[in-house]
Amino acid sequence: MPYSKLVKPDSKVMLKEINPSKTDGLDKAAAEEKLVKLGEKLRELQELHFAAGENPLLLVLQGCDTSGKDGTIRNIMKFMNPQSTRVASFKVPTPIEAAHDFLWRTHQQTPGKGETVIFNRSHYEDVLIVRVHDLVEKDVWQKRYETINEFEESLVESGTIVLKFYLYISKDEQEKRLLARQQDPRKAWKLNVGDWKERELWKDYIEAYEDALGKCSTKKAPWHIVPANEKWFRDLAVVETIHDALKPYEESWRAKLEAIGAKALADIAAYEKGR
C-alpha cells in the first residue's frame, strides 16, 4: 500500500480525516532502511530517464510553513542526478512576473525532455495565498482551478510526468518546529515573524488547500497527500511515489538506450573495418 494518499479526481478532501503522524507501523530505523533501498532503485530509474531524454519530470511540493519542503528536496536529491535536476522556487512575484498572467513565470520553469525540475511552492500559490489574503477577487481565483488543470494537462500530453505532493503537518507540529528554531541559534536565520502571523490563518489555509487538492487532482496529474509530521516517513513516501511513477517507463527507456548503444557499436565496427 502506498505511503502517500492519492487524491481521487473531483473528490471532496477533508484533511481532518487524514492523520499527519501516520507511519504505517514503521519506526525510523525501518523506514530509513527502506528509503536507502528504494532510493538506489530510483537513482537507476532517474539515470535512465535522463539518458533516454524522452520525458520531462515535474515534481511539485506544496505545504504550509515548516512542512519540510526544503528538507524533502535536500533528502530526495541524494537519489537524483544533479546534472539533470534543478529546483525552481516561487516567492512573491516580481514586478515583471506580476505584469503577466499568473502562469507565465511557472511555464518558464517547466522541465525539458530528460530533465527533472522540483517546484518549491508553485502556481498553486495563486489559489492559496491570494485567496487567504484577498489579493485578488474571488471570481478571479475561482476560475484558476480550471486554468491550472488545463495547463497541467497540456504538460502531460506533451510527455511530462507530473507529480504533486502536499506535505501535511498538524498545527501543533508546526508550532513545535517554530519554537525549535527559536531555541536553536543555528536555525535562527530561518525565523520570520510572518510565520507566526500566518498561523492565525491556519483554518483559512486548510480550507484553501482542501479545495485546491480536490479541484485540481486529475487522472493525469493527481495530488498525493504526504503525512509529514515524521520527517523520515515523509521522505520515504515521496521517494516511493516518484519511483512508482517512473517504473512503468523503464522498459521503453532501456529499449531506446539499447538501440542507441547497438548503433554506436555498429558505427565503431564500421569505422575500424575501414581503417
PLY file of the C-alpha trace (Angstrom):
ply
format ascii 1.0
element vertex 275
property float x
property float y
property float z
element edge 274
property int vertex1
property int vertex2
end_header
0.00 0.00 0.00
1.40 3.45 -0.93
2.66 5.56 1.94
1.13 8.73 0.47
-2.58 9.21 -0.10
-3.70 9.61 -3.70
-6.46 12.20 -4.09
-9.18 10.94 -6.42
-10.29 13.31 -9.18
-13.20 15.60 -8.30
-13.25 14.37 -4.71
-14.01 16.32 -1.55
-10.87 16.49 0.55
-11.23 16.60 4.34
-7.75 16.92 5.82
-9.06 16.36 9.35
-9.76 12.77 8.30
-6.07 12.19 7.49
-3.50 11.55 10.20
-0.37 13.67 9.57
1.52 11.47 12.09
0.79 8.27 10.15
3.79 5.94 9.77
2.13 2.66 8.71
3.66 0.83 11.67
7.23 1.68 10.66
9.81 3.05 13.04
12.56 5.43 11.97
15.21 2.73 11.53
12.99 0.53 9.37
11.85 3.49 7.27
15.39 4.68 6.65
16.45 1.19 5.59
13.57 1.05 3.12
14.42 4.55 1.90
18.01 3.61 1.06
16.96 0.52 -0.91
14.19 2.34 -2.74
16.44 5.31 -3.33
19.01 3.16 -5.11
16.32 1.92 -7.46
15.14 5.48 -8.02
18.69 6.60 -8.81
18.89 3.99 -11.58
15.47 4.93 -12.97
16.28 8.61 -12.99
19.56 7.93 -14.78
17.60 6.07 -17.47
15.12 8.94 -17.59
17.93 11.43 -18.17
19.77 9.33 -20.74
16.67 8.41 -22.76
15.67 12.07 -22.95
12.03 11.38 -23.73
10.01 12.66 -20.78
10.26 15.80 -18.66
9.67 15.16 -14.93
7.98 17.81 -12.79
7.77 17.46 -9.01
5.54 19.98 -7.23
5.97 20.48 -3.48
3.38 22.41 -1.50
2.80 22.74 2.22
2.42 25.26 5.00
5.39 26.96 6.66
7.77 24.41 8.28
6.11 21.47 6.48
9.52 20.39 5.20
9.72 21.39 1.55
13.40 22.32 1.77
14.23 19.19 3.77
12.37 16.98 1.32
14.27 18.47 -1.60
17.59 18.05 0.19
16.90 14.40 1.02
15.44 13.21 -2.28
18.29 14.91 -4.14
20.55 12.23 -2.66
18.97 9.87 -5.17
18.76 12.22 -8.16
21.30 13.02 -10.87
22.42 16.63 -10.24
23.28 17.01 -13.93
19.63 16.73 -14.89
17.87 18.13 -11.82
17.18 21.68 -10.71
14.93 23.46 -8.22
12.62 26.37 -9.02
11.34 28.38 -6.05
8.30 30.61 -6.27
8.24 33.55 -3.90
6.42 36.90 -4.13
6.08 37.73 -7.85
8.50 40.31 -9.21
7.00 43.38 -10.94
7.67 41.77 -14.33
6.04 38.49 -13.25
3.05 40.33 -11.78
2.55 42.13 -15.08
1.81 38.81 -16.83
-0.81 36.11 -16.35
-0.30 34.02 -13.21
1.09 31.01 -15.11
3.68 32.99 -17.07
6.53 32.56 -14.59
5.60 28.92 -13.96
5.68 27.83 -17.59
9.18 29.23 -17.98
10.44 26.86 -15.28
8.87 23.62 -16.52
11.34 20.81 -17.38
12.61 19.81 -20.79
12.93 16.23 -22.03
15.12 14.16 -19.72
15.18 16.95 -17.15
13.78 16.90 -13.61
12.51 20.12 -12.07
11.33 20.43 -8.47
8.91 23.26 -7.73
9.37 24.62 -4.20
5.89 26.13 -3.96
4.29 26.70 -7.34
1.41 28.09 -9.38
-0.87 26.84 -6.60
0.08 29.88 -4.53
-2.29 31.71 -6.86
-5.26 29.83 -5.41
-3.85 29.67 -1.87
-2.16 32.79 -0.52
-4.03 35.12 -2.89
-7.28 33.61 -1.63
-6.43 33.70 2.07
-5.14 37.28 1.92
-7.77 38.56 -0.55
-5.10 39.65 -3.02
-7.48 39.14 -5.96
-11.24 38.95 -6.27
-12.96 35.65 -5.52
-14.26 35.26 -9.07
-10.66 35.59 -10.30
-9.05 32.86 -8.19
-12.04 30.53 -8.58
-11.50 30.44 -12.35
-7.88 29.48 -11.86
-8.64 25.88 -10.84
-9.78 25.07 -14.36
-6.89 27.03 -15.88
-4.41 25.08 -13.76
-5.96 21.77 -14.78
-5.73 22.70 -18.45
-2.12 23.84 -18.01
-1.07 20.60 -16.32
-2.99 18.50 -18.85
-1.08 20.21 -21.66
2.20 19.32 -19.93
1.18 15.68 -19.57
0.04 15.49 -23.18
3.48 16.67 -24.25
5.06 13.79 -22.31
5.72 15.40 -18.93
5.39 13.22 -15.84
3.69 15.46 -13.25
3.81 14.53 -9.56
2.26 16.84 -6.97
2.90 16.48 -3.24
1.13 18.20 -0.37
3.29 17.86 2.75
0.72 17.69 5.52
1.68 18.53 9.10
-0.53 19.35 12.07
-0.86 22.80 13.58
0.74 21.51 16.79
3.70 20.13 14.86
4.17 23.45 13.13
4.28 25.25 16.49
6.81 22.72 17.75
9.08 23.33 14.76
8.81 27.12 15.01
9.69 27.04 18.70
12.62 24.73 18.00
14.01 27.28 15.57
13.77 29.99 18.20
15.67 27.89 20.70
18.46 26.92 18.30
20.80 29.80 17.35
21.97 27.81 14.34
18.45 27.89 12.89
17.51 31.43 13.91
18.14 32.62 10.37
15.00 30.74 9.33
12.84 32.77 11.71
10.26 35.18 10.37
7.53 36.87 12.36
5.33 36.34 9.33
5.31 32.60 10.06
3.56 33.27 13.37
1.15 35.69 11.75
0.26 33.13 9.09
-0.56 30.59 11.82
-3.50 32.78 12.76
-4.93 31.96 9.33
-4.44 28.18 9.67
-8.13 27.36 9.20
-8.33 29.53 6.09
-5.26 27.86 4.60
-6.61 24.38 5.31
-9.86 25.24 3.53
-7.91 26.67 0.58
-5.74 23.56 0.37
-8.74 21.24 0.57
-10.31 22.98 -2.41
-7.08 23.05 -4.41
-6.39 19.37 -3.73
-9.90 18.30 -4.61
-10.48 20.50 -7.66
-7.01 20.07 -9.17
-6.37 16.37 -8.64
-6.90 14.90 -12.08
-6.31 11.48 -13.59
-3.30 12.81 -15.49
-1.89 14.99 -12.71
-3.15 13.78 -9.33
-2.26 15.13 -5.90
-0.51 12.99 -3.30
-1.04 13.90 0.35
2.06 13.03 2.38
1.78 12.63 6.18
4.75 14.80 7.18
4.83 15.08 10.97
7.59 12.45 10.91
10.26 13.67 8.52
11.67 10.20 7.91
8.25 8.89 6.85
7.69 11.94 4.66
10.90 11.27 2.72
10.06 7.60 2.25
6.56 8.42 0.98
7.84 10.94 -1.57
10.65 8.73 -2.88
8.29 5.75 -3.16
5.79 7.80 -5.19
8.46 9.07 -7.59
9.88 5.55 -8.02
6.46 4.05 -8.71
5.68 6.76 -11.27
8.92 6.20 -13.21
8.94 2.40 -13.07
6.40 1.87 -15.93
8.73 3.76 -18.28
11.79 1.64 -17.53
11.31 -0.90 -20.31
10.84 1.68 -23.07
13.76 3.79 -21.83
16.05 0.75 -21.75
14.92 -0.30 -25.23
15.75 3.13 -26.62
19.16 3.17 -24.96
19.95 -0.36 -26.14
19.11 0.68 -29.70
21.37 3.72 -29.37
24.11 1.50 -27.98
23.75 -1.03 -30.79
24.05 1.70 -33.42
27.11 3.14 -31.70
28.78 -0.28 -31.69
27.92 -0.79 -35.36
29.36 2.62 -36.26
32.58 1.84 -34.37
32.85 -1.57 -36.07
32.39 0.02 -39.49
34.97 2.68 -38.68
37.53 0.13 -37.53
36.92 -2.02 -40.59
37.52 0.89 -42.89
40.82 1.94 -41.29
0 1
1 2
2 3
3 4
4 5
5 6
6 7
7 8
8 9
9 10
10 11
11 12
12 13
13 14
14 15
15 16
16 17
17 18
18 19
19 20
20 21
21 22
22 23
23 24
24 25
25 26
26 27
27 28
28 29
29 30
30 31
31 32
32 33
33 34
34 35
35 36
36 37
37 38
38 39
39 40
40 41
41 42
42 43
43 44
44 45
45 46
46 47
47 48
48 49
49 50
50 51
51 52
52 53
53 54
54 55
55 56
56 57
57 58
58 59
59 60
60 61
61 62
62 63
63 64
64 65
65 66
66 67
67 68
68 69
69 70
70 71
71 72
72 73
73 74
74 75
75 76
76 77
77 78
78 79
79 80
80 81
81 82
82 83
83 84
84 85
85 86
86 87
87 88
88 89
89 90
90 91
91 92
92 93
93 94
94 95
95 96
96 97
97 98
98 99
99 100
100 101
101 102
102 103
103 104
104 105
105 106
106 107
107 108
108 109
109 110
110 111
111 112
112 113
113 114
114 115
115 116
116 117
117 118
118 119
119 120
120 121
121 122
122 123
123 124
124 125
125 126
126 127
127 128
128 129
129 130
130 131
131 132
132 133
133 134
134 135
135 136
136 137
137 138
138 139
139 140
140 141
141 142
142 143
143 144
144 145
145 146
146 147
147 148
148 149
149 150
150 151
151 152
152 153
153 154
154 155
155 156
156 157
157 158
158 159
159 160
160 161
161 162
162 163
163 164
164 165
165 166
166 167
167 168
168 169
169 170
170 171
171 172
172 173
173 174
174 175
175 176
176 177
177 178
178 179
179 180
180 181
181 182
182 183
183 184
184 185
185 186
186 187
187 188
188 189
189 190
190 191
191 192
192 193
193 194
194 195
195 196
196 197
197 198
198 199
199 200
200 201
201 202
202 203
203 204
204 205
205 206
206 207
207 208
208 209
209 210
210 211
211 212
212 213
213 214
214 215
215 216
216 217
217 218
218 219
219 220
220 221
221 222
222 223
223 224
224 225
225 226
226 227
227 228
228 229
229 230
230 231
231 232
232 233
233 234
234 235
235 236
236 237
237 238
238 239
239 240
240 241
241 242
242 243
243 244
244 245
245 246
246 247
247 248
248 249
249 250
250 251
251 252
252 253
253 254
254 255
255 256
256 257
257 258
258 259
259 260
260 261
261 262
262 263
263 264
264 265
265 266
266 267
267 268
268 269
269 270
270 271
271 272
272 273
273 274
